[in-house]
Amino acid sequence: MDNPFATIAACDAFLLSSIHEGQPMVLLECLVLNKPILATDTPGCAGLLKGYGLLAKNDVENFVMGMKEIRTGYKPPKAFDYKAYNQEAIRMLEEILEMK
C-alpha cells in the first residue's frame, strides 16, 4: 500500500504471528499510530518492541493468551518516538559507513 496508515488507524490492535522477521516495517507503522501490538518473540520483533508491545512465545497457547491481554485493554508502557528512532538509525548507519 502507498499509505497503510488509514487502514491501521481503523484497527483496534495489530497481531503479527510470524515465525521469522527481519526489520518488521509493519510494526513501525503501527507504533507510529500508537496501536497495541502483539507479536511472536522473534529476534526482529523482540528488538523493536521492547517496552512498546507484547511478545508471545511462538506457539498457539501463548499467542492466544496475548490476544486475550490485548482484548482486555492492554496499553504499551511507553510511547514510541519515531523521530528519535529515525535519528538513532541514521547515527548507526553513519557509524558503520565511517568504519569503511
C-alpha positions in Angstrom: 0.0 0.0 0.0 1.2 3.5 -0.7 -0.3 4.7 2.6 -1.1 2.0 5.2 -1.9 4.4 8.0 -5.6 4.8 7.2 -6.1 1.1 7.4 -4.0 0.7 10.6 -5.8 3.6 12.2 -9.1 1.9 11.8 -7.9 -1.2 13.7 -8.1 -1.8 17.4 -4.8 -3.6 17.6 -2.2 -5.3 15.4 -1.2 -9.0 15.7 1.9 -10.4 14.0 2.2 -14.2 14.2 5.4 -14.6 12.1 7.9 -17.4 12.7 10.7 -15.1 11.4 11.1 -11.3 11.0 14.0 -9.2 10.0 13.1 -5.5 10.3 9.3 -5.6 10.7 8.2 -2.4 9.0 4.6 -3.0 9.7 5.3 -2.8 13.4 7.0 0.5 12.9 3.9 1.8 11.1 1.7 0.5 14.0 4.0 2.1 16.6 3.7 5.5 14.9 -0.1 5.3 15.4 0.3 4.0 19.0 -1.6 0.8 18.2 -1.5 -2.0 20.7 0.7 -4.7 19.2 1.1 -8.5 19.9 3.9 -10.2 18.0 5.7 -13.5 18.3 9.0 -13.4 20.1 11.3 -13.4 17.0 14.6 -11.5 17.0 13.3 -8.8 14.7 10.1 -8.2 16.7 11.8 -8.5 20.1 14.4 -6.0 19.2 11.8 -3.4 18.1 9.0 -4.0 20.6 10.9 -3.8 24.0 8.5 -1.6 26.1 6.2 -0.9 23.1 4.2 -4.0 22.7 3.5 -7.6 23.8 5.7 -10.5 22.8 4.4 -14.1 22.8 6.3 -17.4 22.5 5.8 -18.8 19.1 3.0 -21.3 19.9 -0.8 -21.1 19.8 -1.4 -21.2 23.5 0.9 -18.2 24.3 -0.3 -16.2 21.3 -4.0 -16.8 22.4 -3.0 -15.6 25.9 -1.5 -12.4 24.4 -4.7 -11.9 22.3 -6.7 -12.0 25.5 -4.5 -9.4 27.1 -4.8 -7.1 24.1 -8.6 -7.6 24.1 -8.8 -6.5 27.8 -7.3 -3.1 27.0 -3.6 -3.6 27.0 -1.7 -0.3 26.6 2.1 -0.2 26.0 4.2 1.1 28.9 5.8 3.8 26.8 5.0 5.8 23.6 7.1 5.3 20.5 9.2 8.3 19.5 9.6 7.8 15.7 11.8 10.9 15.4 14.3 9.6 18.0 14.1 6.2 16.4 15.0 7.7 12.9 17.8 9.8 14.4 19.3 6.7 16.1 19.0 4.6 12.9 20.8 7.4 10.9 23.5 7.6 13.6 24.1 3.9 13.5 24.3 3.8 9.7 26.7 6.8 9.6 28.9 5.0 12.2 29.0 1.9 10.0 29.8 3.9 6.9 32.6 5.7 8.6 34.3 2.4 9.5 34.8 1.5 5.9 
